[in-house]
Amino acid sequence: MAEPPHAHPHAPTAVRAVVALVAAAVLGGAIGSLTTARTSASLAERVCPAVDVAATTLPSVVTVLTASGGGSGNGTGELLRAGGYVLTNDHVISSAAAPGGSVAVRYGDGTTATATVVGRDTVTDLAVIKAADGAEGRPLIRIGDSDALRVGQPVVALGAPLGLSSTVTVGIVSALGRYVPLPKGGGTTAHLLDAVQTDASINPGNSGGPLVDCTGAMVGVNTAIATVPNEAGVSGGGSVGVGFAIPMTVAIPVADALIRTGRAAHPDLGLSAQAVIVAGPGAAPPGLYVTDVTRDGPAAGAGIATGDVLVTVDGDPARSVDQLVLATLRRSAGDTVPFTLWRTGQTKDVAVTLGPAP
């Protein structure tokens, strides 16, 4: 899925909205005229100065170029830290991180530099690469407050959709706090937590690029888009106005960890499980069957054993192992996660204190 923006008729839509207000104001007489003036001013205040945002932000945005035995591709990234550190999506550089692969960055002025992978986090679909030239003299992206976002607020997406570097599109924040499971190769899933939904046009090639507010401060990492299935039921194609960005409250801690240590330190439950549904008298209830428990680990310390069935996870009915991942991603080591487990016909409530990353 994943990479931003597709062409979007926002200007015509905005014009139609203004025309409708003006028409109503004319019918309203003098009072209506006052309302029109105030409403028009309010609308103007809420529209992003996209020209200014592009001018100040694009120098911090790079096109991420990848090559591997399977071919070449591109995504987007932004200069996050001095020394040439670039934040992007893991799925953008995953093929280049394999043996024989390579990655490079192309700056807005057209010059390129080779790069190396600093760290990857497949769970959150984030990665950091480092430009060999250190991005000397180039500005870093400014980091905004994604917690301050409001639904309806204008935002700007920047990146290289379909390889078209330095593309800028404008939209709004359509929703906040979305959870988006993102299927990846090899049957794995990335988890976009508290994602920002936007209708700013994003398409393949925008992945890893910045979603910024009207001051040019980065509030999210453009990561995924929803597409409409064709007649055969196969999804594909470009944006339909439903895109998702990882908020900076999630992205920055992961990026900092990747730069420091090369890996993200997600806390550990100390158990493995698989979904199970067994019907019949005396059978275990639906839940997650515990297949392995780390010796002296967090789950073992809470009394969970191999063969137990987790009936609830964090207060919700246990249906998917993804719930275990989400329970850890939303917490830090030392926090507790409540479970209800079933064992030989009896249920029991336990709390697992999360341990540090293994």
C-alpha positions in Angstrom: 0.0 0.0 0.0 1.8 3.0 0.7 3.3 6.1 -0.8 1.7 9.4 -1.3 -0.1 11.7 -3.5 -2.5 11.7 -6.4 -4.0 14.7 -8.1 -6.8 16.1 -6.2 -9.4 18.8 -7.2 -9.2 20.8 -4.0 -9.1 24.2 -5.7 -12.4 23.6 -7.6 -14.0 22.3 -4.4 -12.9 25.3 -2.4 -14.2 27.7 -5.1 -17.6 26.0 -5.2 -17.8 26.3 -1.4 -17.1 30.0 -1.5 -19.6 30.6 -4.3 -22.3 28.8 -2.3 -21.6 31.1 0.7 -21.6 34.2 -1.4 -25.0 33.2 -3.0 -26.5 32.7 0.5 -25.1 36.1 1.6 -26.7 37.9 -1.3 -30.0 36.5 -0.4 -29.4 37.6 3.2 -29.1 41.3 2.4 -26.9 43.6 4.5 -26.4 41.2 7.4 -25.6 38.6 4.9 -22.9 40.8 3.4 -21.2 41.1 6.8 -21.4 37.4 7.3 -19.8 36.9 3.9 -16.9 39.2 4.6 -16.2 37.5 7.9 -16.6 34.0 6.5 -14.3 34.7 3.6 -11.6 36.1 5.9 -12.0 33.0 8.1 -11.6 30.7 5.1 -8.5 32.6 4.0 -7.0 32.2 7.4 -7.5 28.5 7.4 -6.0 27.9 3.9 -2.3 26.8 3.9 0.1 29.1 2.2 1.3 26.2 0.1 3.7 28.3 -1.9 5.6 29.4 1.3 5.4 25.9 2.8 6.9 24.4 -0.4 9.7 26.9 -0.6 10.7 26.4 3.0 10.2 22.7 3.3 11.2 21.1 0.0 15.0 21.7 0.6 14.7 19.2 3.5 12.9 16.5 1.5 14.8 13.9 -0.5 13.9 11.2 -3.0 15.1 7.8 -1.8 16.4 5.7 -4.6 16.7 2.0 -4.2 18.1 -0.9 -6.3 18.2 -4.6 -5.8 18.2 -7.8 -7.8 14.5 -7.3 -8.2 14.9 -3.9 -9.9 14.8 -0.3 -8.8 12.3 1.9 -7.0 11.9 5.1 -5.1 10.3 6.6 -2.1 10.7 9.8 -0.1 12.5 10.8 3.0 13.4 13.9 5.0 16.6 15.2 6.6 15.9 14.6 10.3 19.3 14.9 12.0 22.6 16.6 11.3 25.1 14.3 9.6 22.8 13.2 6.8 20.3 11.1 8.8 17.1 10.6 6.7 13.8 9.3 8.1 11.7 7.2 5.7 9.5 4.1 5.7 11.0 0.6 6.1 9.1 -0.7 3.1 10.8 1.9 1.0 14.3 0.6 1.7 13.6 -3.1 2.6 14.7 -4.5 -0.8 17.8 -2.3 -0.8 18.7 -3.6 2.7 19.0 -7.1 1.4 22.4 -8.5 0.1 23.3 -6.9 -3.2 20.9 -3.9 -2.7 21.8 -0.3 -2.6 20.2 3.0 -1.6 20.9 6.6 -2.4 19.3 10.0 -1.9 18.5 12.7 -4.5 18.2 16.2 -3.2 15.9 18.8 -4.4 18.6 20.4 -6.6 19.1 17.2 -8.5 22.4 16.1 -6.9 22.6 12.6 -5.5 24.6 10.8 -2.7 25.0 7.2 -1.8 23.5 6.2 1.5 23.6 3.3 4.0 20.8 1.8 6.2 21.3 2.9 9.8 18.3 1.0 11.3 15.0 -0.5 10.5 11.8 -1.2 12.4 9.5 -3.5 10.6 6.9 -3.3 13.3 6.2 0.4 12.8 7.4 0.5 9.2 10.0 3.2 9.9 13.7 3.3 8.9 16.6 5.7 9.0 19.3 5.9 6.3 22.4 8.1 6.2 23.7 10.0 3.2 27.4 9.5 2.7 28.0 13.2 2.1 26.4 14.1 5.4 23.9 16.4 3.6 26.4 19.2 4.3 24.8 22.6 4.2 21.3 21.3 3.7 18.4 22.2 6.1 16.8 19.8 8.5 13.0 19.3 8.5 11.3 21.1 11.4 9.3 18.8 13.7 5.8 19.8 14.6 3.4 18.7 17.3 1.2 15.9 15.9 -0.8 15.9 19.2 -2.0 19.4 18.4 -3.6 18.4 15.1 -7.3 18.9 14.7 -9.8 17.3 12.3 -10.4 19.6 9.4 -7.0 21.4 9.7 -5.2 22.0 6.4 -2.0 20.0 5.8 0.5 19.6 3.0 2.1 16.4 1.7 5.5 16.5 0.0 7.4 13.8 -1.8 8.1 11.9 -5.0 4.9 10.2 -6.2 5.7 8.0 -9.2 9.2 9.3 -9.1 8.2 12.9 -9.6 10.4 14.6 -7.1 9.4 17.8 -5.2 5.7 17.2 -5.6 3.4 19.1 -3.3 -0.3 18.5 -2.6 -2.7 20.1 -0.1 -5.5 18.6 1.9 -7.0 18.4 5.4 -6.7 16.1 8.4 -9.7 13.8 7.8 -9.4 11.9 11.0 -7.1 11.2 13.9 -6.1 8.1 16.0 -6.6 5.5 13.2 -5.1 2.0 13.6 -4.0 0.7 10.2 -2.5 -2.8 9.9 -0.2 -2.7 6.9 0.5 -6.1 5.2 4.2 -6.6 4.2 6.1 -9.3 2.4 6.6 -12.7 4.0 3.3 -12.7 5.7 4.3 -10.0 8.2 2.3 -6.9 9.3 3.4 -3.4 10.2 1.2 -1.5 12.7 0.4 2.2 12.1 -0.6 3.5 15.5 -2.7 6.6 16.0 -2.3 7.4 12.3 -3.3 10.7 10.8 -5.8 10.2 8.0 -5.7 12.8 5.3 -7.2 13.5 1.9 -4.0 15.2 0.7 -3.2 13.3 -2.5 -0.5 10.7 -1.8 0.5 7.9 -4.2 3.3 5.3 -4.6 6.6 7.0 -4.3 5.4 9.4 -1.5 6.0 6.8 1.2 8.3 8.1 3.9 7.8 11.7 3.0 6.5 14.5 5.3 3.0 15.5 6.0 3.4 19.1 7.4 1.2 21.7 8.9 0.8 25.2 7.5 4.0 26.4 9.1 6.0 23.7 7.3 6.5 21.7 10.5 6.4 17.9 10.0 3.4 16.3 11.8 3.5 12.8 10.1 5.3 10.3 7.9 3.1 9.6 4.8 2.9 5.8 4.7 -0.2 4.2 3.3 -3.2 4.8 1.1 -6.5 3.1 0.7 -7.5 2.0 -2.8 -10.7 0.8 -4.4 -10.8 -2.9 -5.6 -11.3 -3.5 -9.3 -14.0 -5.8 -10.7 -11.8 -8.8 -9.8 -11.7 -7.6 -6.2 -8.0 -6.7 -6.4 -6.9 -3.4 -4.8 -4.4 -1.2 -6.6 -3.9 2.1 -8.3 -3.5 5.5 -6.9 -5.0 7.5 -4.1 -8.8 7.8 -3.6 -8.3 10.5 -1.0 -7.8 8.3 2.0 -4.2 8.3 3.1 -2.4 7.6 6.4 0.6 9.1 8.1 2.5 8.0 11.1 2.3 10.8 13.7 5.6 12.3 14.9 4.8 11.3 18.5 5.3 7.7 17.3 8.0 8.3 14.6 10.5 10.4 16.6 11.1 8.0 19.5 11.6 5.2 17.0 13.9 7.3 14.8 15.9 8.3 17.8 16.4 4.7 18.8 17.3 3.7 15.3 20.0 6.4 15.2 21.4 5.5 18.6 21.4 1.8 18.4 20.2 0.6 15.0 17.0 -0.9 16.4 13.8 0.1 18.0 13.4 -1.0 21.7 9.8 -2.2 21.9 9.0 -3.7 25.3 8.7 -7.5 25.6 5.8 -9.7 26.8 7.9 -12.8 26.9 5.4 -15.1 25.2 4.3 -16.4 21.8 0.8 -17.4 20.9 -1.5 -18.2 18.0 -5.2 -17.7 17.5 -7.4 -20.8 18.3 -11.1 -21.4 18.0 -12.2 -24.8 19.4 -15.9 -25.8 19.7 -17.4 -28.5 21.8 -18.2 -29.3 25.4 -15.2 -28.7 27.7 -13.2 -27.1 25.0 -11.2 -24.0 25.5 -13.0 -20.7 24.7 -11.9 -18.7 21.6 -8.7 -16.9 22.3 -4.9 -17.0 21.8 -3.2 -20.3 22.6 0.1 -19.7 24.3 2.7 -21.7 22.4 5.9 -20.6 24.2 6.8 -18.6 27.3 10.2 -17.2 27.9 11.9 -18.6 30.9 12.0 -16.1 33.7 10.4 -13.6 31.3 7.6 -11.1 32.0 4.7 -13.5 31.1 6.3 -16.3 33.2 6.6 -13.9 36.1 2.8 -13.2 35.9 2.0 -16.9 36.0 1.3 -17.5 32.3 2.3 -21.0 31.0 2.6 -22.8 27.7 -0.9 -24.3 26.9 -2.9 -21.5 28.5 -5.5 -19.7 26.4 -5.6 -15.9 26.6 -9.2 -15.0 26.6 -8.8 -11.2 26.8 -5.9 -8.9 26.0 -5.9 -5.4 27.5 -9.6 -5.7 28.3 -10.7 -6.8 24.8 -11.6 -10.3 23.6 -8.5 -12.1 22.4 -8.8 -12.8 18.7 -5.5 -11.9 17.0 -1.9 -12.0 17.8 -1.7 -8.4 16.5 -3.4 -7.5 19.8 -0.2 -8.6 21.6 1.9 -6.4 19.4 -0.3 -3.4 19.9 -0.4 -3.9 23.7 3.4 -3.5 23.7 3.7 -0.7 21.2 1.4 1.5 23.2 3.5 1.0 26.4 7.0 1.2 27.8 9.1 -1.3 29.7 7.8 -1.4 33.3 4.1 -0.9 32.3 1.6 -3.6 32.9 -0.8 -5.3 30.5 -3.9 -7.0 31.8 -5.0 -10.5 30.6 -7.6 -13.0 31.4 -6.4 -16.6 30.8 -8.2 -19.9 30.7 -6.6 -23.1 32.1 -8.3 -26.5 32.6 -11.7 -25.0 32.8 -10.9 -22.1 35.1 -10.3 -18.4 34.2 -7.8 -16.1 35.9 -6.9 -12.4 35.7 -3.2 -11.6 35.5 -1.1 -8.6 34.8 2.2 -8.8 32.9 4.8 -6.2 33.6 6.6 -5.5 30.3 10.3 -6.1 30.2 12.9 -4.4 28.1 13.4 -5.3 24.4 15.1 -8.8 24.2 
